[in-house]
Amino acid sequence: MLDVTPAYLLAKTPLMFQAIERFDFGSLEYQRLFSNASASAFQHPDWLTAFYRHMAPAHGAEPLVITGRDGSGELQLLVPLVRHTKGDQNGAIEYAFLGVTDYVCPIIANGLTVGRQTSRHFRACLGNHAGLRIGPVHHSHLSEWRSLLMVEPSTLDFGAHAVRYGFPYAEWRRTNLRPHRAAALDRKARKLVQTGGLQLELVEPGDARRAMAAARDFRTGRFPADPLQTPHGLEFYTDVAANGARSGLARTYRLVSKDGPIALVFGLVDGGCFRYILLACDYGAHARSSPGLLALDRVMAAWAADGGTDFDFTIGDEPFKTGFGCVRTAMHEFRL
């Protein structure tokens, strides 16, 4: 059983910190905090609810949620963590990551300044836990973590990759995909259209389970330690895809021909940015058509047509991202 740190009023600070083992991320108070904070889509209520429902139990990890409330009890700060209870990591604490949360950041109400005293009391609330790990941290969230943890990060050996659209989109595409790549993708798309049609669909909430099951099958044997190949990973992504489609957090795109799905792309909506997370393709039937690149190209066009301004390929230094005109951003990790 997780030891829960009792709440206490911080001297000379308006916040009360508490470490708790249960928190309702679907609650109105968390929704208010999230909408008034500079967090990412990976801290959305639907993402964290699904994370603690499916991922944490499967990894033998207990929830450890740090909350900071002002004098009137209003939630002003939250850090979602887990504590491992099994194996070599027994007792170690990390952010709610477990291999699926690409960008980790504290959820801090806009306008709240985290000073040194607040930071000291935040760390006191954590207690003397060994092996606290906070990562992966995007460059844009470094200042918040520095203020809260009062330590410097290390740089990880992988980066994040994103591209900002120019307009009109067709002109931007010709420049950023480079003429030979754009032409090659267009040729392959035309062949598929001629042989069996080609259409990009947006998966509805009720179809999310079938789409994720197809994605799992397409990805079988292709990626080591793929969360989607586990029962809990499939449930997690299905949960986020279905509930996220209703709330506006997530989109699952399906590229289909007359013979069925060719590829699926799943990601999170974060303002004007689409954060791509999963790609699954029927390489057995369509390997020569570059189905992954075709699907990403079509999804990028669809996102731009919907008013999107940025396309984030998230973490990992796969070479294909350079071909889409991405800019690399360093990723970091904090340890206590």
C-alpha positions in Angstrom: 0.0 0.0 0.0 1.3 3.4 -0.9 2.1 5.7 2.0 0.2 9.0 1.6 1.9 12.2 2.7 -0.5 14.3 4.8 -1.4 17.7 3.5 0.2 20.6 5.3 0.1 24.4 4.8 3.3 25.8 3.4 4.8 28.7 5.3 4.9 31.9 3.2 3.3 30.2 0.2 -0.4 30.0 -0.8 -0.1 26.3 -1.8 -0.9 23.1 0.2 0.9 20.1 -1.2 -0.3 16.5 -0.9 0.8 13.1 -2.3 -2.3 11.0 -2.9 -2.8 7.6 -4.5 -6.2 8.3 -6.1 -7.2 11.2 -8.2 -10.1 11.7 -10.6 -8.7 13.1 -13.8 -12.2 13.4 -15.3 -13.2 15.7 -12.5 -14.3 19.3 -13.1 -11.4 20.7 -11.0 -8.8 18.9 -13.1 -10.5 19.9 -16.3 -10.4 23.6 -15.1 -6.7 23.3 -14.2 -5.8 21.6 -17.5 -7.6 24.2 -19.6 -5.8 27.0 -17.6 -2.3 25.5 -17.9 0.5 25.3 -20.5 0.5 21.5 -20.5 0.5 19.2 -23.5 -2.1 16.8 -24.9 -0.3 14.1 -23.0 -1.7 15.6 -19.8 -5.3 15.7 -21.1 -7.9 14.2 -18.8 -8.6 11.4 -21.3 -5.0 10.5 -21.6 -4.2 10.3 -17.9 -7.5 8.5 -17.0 -6.6 5.8 -19.5 -3.0 5.7 -18.4 -3.9 5.0 -14.8 -6.6 2.6 -15.7 -4.6 0.4 -18.1 -0.9 1.1 -18.1 0.0 1.6 -14.5 -1.6 -1.7 -13.1 0.0 -3.7 -15.9 3.4 -2.5 -15.0 3.0 -3.0 -11.2 3.0 0.7 -10.7 1.0 2.5 -8.0 -0.4 6.0 -8.7 1.4 8.8 -6.8 -0.2 12.2 -7.7 1.2 15.4 -6.2 -1.4 18.1 -5.9 -0.9 21.8 -4.9 -3.9 23.8 -3.7 -4.3 27.4 -2.7 -5.7 28.7 0.5 -9.3 28.3 -0.8 -8.7 24.7 -1.8 -8.5 25.4 -5.6 -6.2 23.0 -7.5 -3.3 25.1 -8.9 -0.6 22.5 -9.6 -0.5 18.7 -10.3 2.3 16.3 -11.1 1.2 12.7 -12.2 3.7 10.1 -11.0 3.8 6.4 -10.4 5.8 4.3 -7.9 7.0 0.9 -9.0 6.3 -2.0 -6.6 8.0 -4.9 -8.4 11.3 -6.1 -9.7 14.5 -4.1 -9.9 12.6 -0.8 -9.9 10.7 -1.5 -6.7 10.2 1.8 -4.9 11.4 3.9 -7.8 9.3 6.9 -8.8 8.8 8.3 -12.3 6.5 10.5 -14.2 3.4 8.8 -15.7 5.4 7.7 -18.7 5.8 3.9 -18.9 6.9 4.1 -22.5 3.8 5.9 -23.9 3.9 9.5 -22.7 6.1 11.4 -25.1 6.2 14.8 -23.4 6.1 15.0 -19.6 5.4 18.3 -17.9 3.9 19.5 -14.6 0.3 20.9 -14.9 0.7 24.4 -13.4 -2.0 27.1 -13.5 -1.1 30.0 -15.7 0.1 32.9 -13.7 1.4 30.8 -10.8 5.0 31.4 -10.0 7.0 28.5 -8.6 9.6 30.0 -6.3 12.4 28.3 -4.3 10.3 27.9 -1.2 7.5 26.3 -3.2 10.0 24.0 -4.8 11.5 22.9 -1.5 8.1 22.0 -0.1 7.2 20.2 -3.3 10.3 18.0 -2.9 9.5 17.6 0.8 6.1 16.3 -0.1 7.8 13.6 -2.3 9.7 12.4 0.7 13.0 10.5 0.6 12.2 8.4 -2.5 15.2 7.1 -4.4 15.4 7.1 -8.1 12.9 9.8 -9.1 13.0 10.1 -12.9 11.3 12.8 -14.9 11.4 12.4 -18.6 11.3 12.6 -21.5 11.1 16.4 -21.2 10.7 18.6 -24.3 12.8 21.7 -24.4 9.7 23.9 -24.1 9.0 22.5 -20.6 12.5 22.8 -19.2 11.9 26.0 -17.2 8.9 24.6 -15.3 10.8 21.5 -14.2 13.9 23.5 -13.3 11.8 25.8 -11.1 10.0 22.8 -9.4 12.9 20.4 -9.0 15.9 22.9 -8.5 18.3 20.6 -10.5 19.7 20.6 -14.0 18.7 18.0 -16.6 20.7 15.7 -18.7 20.2 15.5 -22.5 18.8 12.3 -23.9 20.2 10.5 -26.9 17.1 11.1 -29.0 15.1 14.1 -30.0 11.6 15.2 -31.0 10.8 16.2 -34.6 8.1 18.6 -35.8 7.4 20.8 -38.8 5.4 24.0 -39.1 3.3 24.4 -42.2 3.6 27.3 -44.6 0.6 28.4 -46.8 -0.7 27.6 -49.3 -0.1 24.0 -48.3 0.5 22.7 -51.8 3.4 25.1 -52.2 4.8 24.2 -48.8 4.5 20.5 -49.6 6.5 20.9 -52.9 9.3 22.7 -51.0 9.4 20.6 -47.8 8.9 17.1 -49.3 11.5 18.0 -51.9 10.4 17.6 -55.6 11.6 14.0 -56.1 9.9 12.7 -52.9 6.6 14.5 -53.6 6.6 13.3 -57.2 7.3 9.7 -56.1 4.5 9.7 -53.5 2.1 11.1 -56.1 3.0 8.4 -58.6 2.4 5.7 -56.0 -0.9 7.2 -54.9 -2.1 7.3 -58.5 -1.3 3.6 -59.0 -3.3 2.7 -55.9 -6.2 5.0 -57.1 -6.2 3.3 -60.5 -6.1 -0.3 -59.1 -8.4 0.1 -56.1 -9.2 3.6 -55.1 -7.7 5.5 -52.2 -9.5 7.4 -49.5 -8.6 8.9 -46.1 -11.2 8.3 -43.4 -11.5 9.7 -39.9 -12.4 6.8 -37.6 -15.5 7.3 -35.5 -15.5 6.6 -31.7 -17.5 3.4 -32.1 -15.0 2.0 -34.6 -11.9 2.8 -32.5 -11.5 -0.8 -31.2 -11.6 -2.4 -34.6 -9.1 0.2 -36.0 -6.7 -0.3 -33.1 -6.9 -4.1 -33.5 -6.1 -3.8 -37.2 -3.2 -1.5 -36.3 -1.9 -4.1 -33.8 -2.0 -6.8 -36.4 -0.2 -4.6 -39.0 2.6 -3.8 -36.5 3.1 -7.4 -35.3 6.8 -8.2 -35.3 7.9 -4.8 -36.6 8.8 -2.9 -33.4 10.5 -4.2 -30.3 8.6 -3.6 -27.0 5.6 -2.3 -28.9 3.0 -1.4 -26.3 0.2 -2.0 -28.8 1.1 -5.7 -28.9 0.1 -6.1 -25.2 -3.5 -6.5 -24.0 -3.1 -3.5 -21.7 -1.5 -1.4 -24.5 -4.3 -2.2 -26.9 -6.9 -1.2 -24.2 -5.0 2.0 -23.4 -4.8 3.2 -27.0 -8.4 2.1 -27.8 -9.6 4.0 -24.7 -7.8 7.2 -25.7 -8.8 6.8 -29.4 -12.5 6.4 -28.6 -12.9 8.9 -25.8 -10.4 11.3 -27.4 -12.5 11.2 -30.6 -15.5 12.4 -28.6 -13.6 15.1 -26.6 -11.5 16.3 -29.5 -8.2 15.0 -28.0 -7.5 12.3 -30.5 -7.8 11.5 -34.2 -7.4 8.1 -35.9 -7.0 8.3 -39.7 -7.5 5.3 -41.9 -6.2 5.1 -45.5 -8.3 2.6 -47.4 -8.7 1.1 -50.8 -11.5 -1.1 -52.2 -9.7 -4.1 -50.6 -9.7 -2.7 -47.1 -7.3 -0.6 -44.8 -3.9 0.2 -46.1 -2.6 2.2 -43.2 -3.7 3.9 -39.9 -2.3 7.0 -38.2 -3.2 7.8 -34.6 -2.3 11.0 -32.8 -3.3 13.7 -30.4 -4.8 17.2 -31.1 -2.9 19.9 -29.2 -4.3 23.3 -30.4 -3.1 23.8 -33.9 -0.6 20.9 -33.6 -1.2 17.3 -34.5 1.0 15.0 -32.4 1.5 11.8 -34.3 1.9 8.7 -32.1 1.2 5.5 -34.0 1.6 4.4 -37.6 0.5 0.9 -38.8 0.6 -0.3 -42.4 -0.3 -3.4 -44.4 3.2 -3.9 -45.7 2.4 -7.4 -46.7 0.2 -6.2 -49.5 1.4 -2.7 -50.2 5.1 -2.5 -49.3 6.1 -1.3 -52.8 3.7 1.6 -52.5 5.3 3.1 -49.3 2.0 3.0 -47.4 3.4 4.7 -44.3 4.7 7.7 -46.2 1.6 7.9 -48.3 -0.6 7.8 -45.1 1.4 10.5 -43.4 1.4 12.7 -46.5 -2.4 12.4 -46.7 -2.9 13.0 -43.0 -0.7 16.1 -43.1 -2.7 17.5 -46.0 -6.0 16.8 -44.1 -4.7 18.4 -41.0 -3.6 21.5 -42.9 -7.0 21.6 -44.6 -8.7 21.6 -41.2 -6.7 24.7 -40.1 -3.8 22.9 -38.5 -0.5 24.8 -38.4 2.0 22.2 -37.0 2.6 18.5 -37.4 4.7 16.9 -34.6 6.3 13.5 -35.3 7.2 13.4 -31.6 10.1 11.5 -30.2 12.6 9.3 -32.1 15.2 10.1 -34.7 13.9 8.0 -37.5 15.4 9.1 -40.9 12.1 9.5 -42.6 11.2 12.5 -40.5 13.9 14.6 -42.1 12.3 14.0 -45.4 9.2 15.8 -44.2 11.1 18.9 -43.4 11.1 18.4 -39.6 13.2 20.4 -37.2 14.8 18.4 -34.4 14.4 19.5 -30.7 16.5 18.0 -27.9 14.9 16.0 -25.2 15.9 15.9 -21.6 15.6 14.0 -18.3 15.7 15.1 -14.6 16.7 12.8 -11.8 16.7 13.2 -8.1 
